[in-house]
Amino acid sequence: MRVTLSDIAIVKAGHPFRGKIPVHKKGNAYVVQVRDINDDGFIHWDQLIRTTITGRKSPDWLQQGDVLFAARGQRNVAACIDIVRSPTVCAPHYFLVNIRDTSLILPEFLSWQLNQETARRYFSQSAEGSAQISIRRAVLENAPLVIPDIKEQRAIVALDNKAKQEKRVLNALIENRTKQMQAIAQRLLTGTQTVIE
């Protein structure tokens, strides 16, 4: 089934902070910023800053099953919210995507599809700005999607998770080998005996 994002989800702007987001160690909320999501759409929950949300209107708290989409900058990455342990909002650089019916499309599948090359080309052709590239809400809402049945979605998500896990393991091995080689170089430069195992 071919649809646009607005057919299956509601797109909202991130929390309207003005200027730099203030850090409050005893604040009432956490904030997901651009630096907190990597290229694979993995959210580094442990590095979120804490702040205080004020105002009469209740903010759009992140909930399990939401999808975040980075609307500004060079990386238009989508990330699926798998679990939220504390009250958390997203910065204005993000759009918050609420899926209307998760029996039609899985949040993880939507996030995966928004990160694929076809979607990236669409966003790149529709981006605005030169110094700071941005994607307008209407562009995101009109993003074309293909929705297979839930069984196929689950299979794709499982395969994607395995690929990301393999990538993490390989990156850890590469990082470990790099550190090992740096240690050998350091020993050589300091005149310490080098032992290669």
Secondary structure as GFF3:
##gff-version 3
##sequence-region A 1 197
A	DSSP	beta_strand	2	4	.	.	.	ID=ss1
A	DSSP	alpha_helix	5	8	.	.	.	ID=ss2
A	DSSP	beta_strand	9	13	.	.	.	ID=ss3
A	DSSP	beta_strand	29	32	.	.	.	ID=ss4
A	DSSP	three_ten_helix	34	36	.	.	.	ID=ss5
A	DSSP	three_ten_helix	45	47	.	.	.	ID=ss6
A	DSSP	beta_strand	49	51	.	.	.	ID=ss7
A	DSSP	beta_strand	67	70	.	.	.	ID=ss8
A	DSSP	beta_strand	78	80	.	.	.	ID=ss9
A	DSSP	beta_strand	88	90	.	.	.	ID=ss10
A	DSSP	beta_strand	94	99	.	.	.	ID=ss11
A	DSSP	alpha_helix	107	114	.	.	.	ID=ss12
A	DSSP	alpha_helix	117	126	.	.	.	ID=ss13
A	DSSP	alpha_helix	137	141	.	.	.	ID=ss14
A	DSSP	beta_strand	144	146	.	.	.	ID=ss15
A	DSSP	alpha_helix	150	190	.	.	.	ID=ss16
###
